[in-house]
Amino acid sequence: MSIEVELPRLLEVAAGFGTVPMLLTTDEDDRPRAAATSLSWDGTTTRARVGRRSLANAAARPLVSLLWPAPPGERFALLVDGTVVAVTAGEDPREGGHVTIEVQHAILHVVGGPA
């Protein structure tokens, strides 16, 4: 079960999670990759600090997602879909950089339950 999050409320909902957000990208071989990140927000646009692999993935394949895992004992995880609109490498390319993501859709998704 999923509950849509209205984009004007996204920052409020994300701030309520006690978990570290993960940036989900796709490698050149179509394997999904998850990496912990930190975010800064400007409306429905967010800037994420990323490592070199996530930076390269996001530059080549700009459809990404953000995932806040459900906190222990909670029912919902937060999933956010967006498009990378800017990629900025750091001074040392081995250290990654930042990606700017324009958010299109967000949901709270129920985790757990019967297998």
Rosetta blueprint (number, residue, H / E / L):
1 M L
2 S E
3 I E
4 E E
5 V L
6 E L
7 L H
8 P H
9 R H
10 L H
11 L H
12 E H
13 V H
14 A H
15 A H
16 G L
17 F L
18 G L
19 T L
20 V L
21 P L
22 M E
23 L E
24 L E
25 T E
26 T E
27 D L
28 E L
29 D L
30 D L
31 R L
32 P E
33 R E
34 A E
35 A E
36 A E
37 T L
38 S L
39 L E
40 S E
41 W E
42 D E
43 G L
44 T L
45 T E
46 T E
47 R E
48 A E
49 R E
50 V E
51 G L
52 R H
53 R H
54 S H
55 L H
56 A H
57 N H
58 A H
59 A H
60 A H
61 R L
62 P L
63 L E
64 V E
65 S E
66 L E
67 L E
68 W E
69 P L
70 A L
71 P L
72 P L
73 G L
74 E L
75 R L
76 F E
77 A E
78 L E
79 L E
80 V E
81 D E
82 G E
83 T E
84 V E
85 V E
86 A E
87 V E
88 T E
89 A E
90 G L
91 E L
92 D L
93 P H
94 R H
95 E H
96 G L
97 G E
98 H E
99 V E
100 T E
101 I E
102 E E
103 V E
104 Q E
105 H E
106 A E
107 I E
108 L E
109 H E
110 V E
111 V L
112 G L
113 G L
114 P L
115 A L
